[in-house]
Amino acid sequence: MGLLVDGVWQDQWYDTKSTGGRFVRKDSDFRSWITADGSAGPTGQDGFKAEAGRYHLYVSLACPWAHRALIMRKLKGLEAMIGVSTVHWRMLDRGWTFEEGPGVIPDSINGADFLHQVYTAAKPDYTGRVTVPVLWDKASAAIVNNESAEIIRMLNSAFDGIEATPGDYYPEDLRPEIHALNALIYDTVNNGVYKAGFATTQHAYEEAVRPLFETLDTLDRRLSSRRYLCGERMTEADIRLFTTLVRFDPVYVGHFKCNLRRIADYPHLSGYLRDLYQTAGIAETVNMHHIKAHYYESHKTINPTGVVPLGPVMDLDAPHGREGLIKEGASE
Ligand SMILES: N[C@@H](CCC(=O)N[C@@H](CS)C(=O)NCC(=O)O)C(=O)O
């Protein structure tokens, strides 16, 4: 674990001393957009035109943020248009690497051994964290964007005019609801598990865990009458929640101490997790080996031995029984 300072790699764990033991996530740095016509998007100065074969995604199969991008790429049928490189699951003093291993796809674009070399290829004096996902533009040798929330939104629609699979996961009429869900779920669940796991004081830990389970309780009730978070249509809010839920019982319960309840204990959230997992294309994006081995082998401050637990036994292919919930629920 480390970061780049003026383009030079430095090995450093997250600093929580100055924030009362709290893990505070930094904003992503590259914030431009791919758009249908190449006009600038909502953030960043440059617009990048949607073209088949022009872009490349750097991901980790372990990472819930990168996983969002992989799912959207799959659902929108963009595999042939946007290539992928997959880092090794173990992230230690050199950060993400392309060391050989099952499921690792080397960097065919920049020939990097370490992901930080991709960042310095785009910006030689870059200062900041070296995170996945990274959306790379081969035409200008630039990083378009390294913020998953924005990457999935551009993949949702930018390629629609050049034969992406139809499907809108950010429909206009549901946007206010999607924004509200995203805000709550990002803070208390997606990032909440990290705040709990990386906390270095009891107070900071409890401050993250309580709201996390309050939100899960609320979502479980909500999903008792709705197939998806916004009703009968799957949206980006579901994709964003899914990548945390699928890691919850195998990793966050034990490794991050998010153990008041398991997803398996929630009647509706557990069925919802299986329903999303069984949605065409999604299971292929889930690699449990990368997921478990990454967290347990990489975070030596939390798990110094690097021993990876064998359990839990999970059957994500078991029937979910949610087909009947096709009409929007009347109330929570
Ligand atoms: N806000 C970013 C967060 C990405 C992120 O933090 N990715 C993690 C992996 S799960 C990472 O690469 N961490 C490396 C580091 O922080 O040095 C996003 O959603 O894209």
The ligand as an SDF file (V2000), in Angstrom:
LIG
                    3D

 20 19  0  0  0  0  0  0  0  0999 V2000
  -13.5910    6.5040   -5.1730 N   0  0  0  0  0  0  0  0  0  0  0  0
  -12.8360    5.5290   -5.9040 C   0  0  0  0  0  0  0  0  0  0  0  0
  -12.2020    4.5460   -4.9330 C   0  0  0  0  0  0  0  0  0  0  0  0
  -11.3910    3.4790   -5.5870 C   0  0  0  0  0  0  0  0  0  0  0  0
  -10.5280    2.7040   -4.5550 C   0  0  0  0  0  0  0  0  0  0  0  0
  -10.3120    3.1890   -3.4390 O   0  0  0  0  0  0  0  0  0  0  0  0
  -10.0250    1.5230   -4.9430 N   0  0  0  0  0  0  0  0  0  0  0  0
   -9.1830    0.7560   -4.0410 C   0  0  0  0  0  0  0  0  0  0  0  0
   -9.3470   -0.7230   -4.2070 C   0  0  0  0  0  0  0  0  0  0  0  0
  -10.8120   -1.3610   -3.4750 S   0  0  0  0  0  0  0  0  0  0  0  0
   -7.7290    1.0250   -4.3440 C   0  0  0  0  0  0  0  0  0  0  0  0
   -7.3190    0.9280   -5.4860 O   0  0  0  0  0  0  0  0  0  0  0  0
   -6.9500    1.3390   -3.3010 N   0  0  0  0  0  0  0  0  0  0  0  0
   -5.5490    1.5590   -3.3950 C   0  0  0  0  0  0  0  0  0  0  0  0
   -5.0860    2.6720   -2.4860 C   0  0  0  0  0  0  0  0  0  0  0  0
   -5.9280    3.3310   -1.8540 O   0  0  0  0  0  0  0  0  0  0  0  0
   -3.8830    2.8890   -2.4330 O   0  0  0  0  0  0  0  0  0  0  0  0
  -13.7640    4.8520   -6.8800 C   0  0  0  0  0  0  0  0  0  0  0  0
  -14.9240    4.5880   -6.5140 O   0  0  0  0  0  0  0  0  0  0  0  0
  -13.3710    4.6040   -8.0100 O   0  0  0  0  0  0  0  0  0  0  0  0
  1  2  1  0
  2  3  1  0
  2 18  1  0
  3  4  1  0
  4  5  1  0
  5  6  2  0
  5  7  1  0
  7  8  1  0
  8  9  1  0
  8 11  1  0
  9 10  1  0
 11 12  2  0
 11 13  1  0
 13 14  1  0
 14 15  1  0
 15 16  2  0
 15 17  1  0
 18 19  2  0
 18 20  1  0
M  END
$$$$
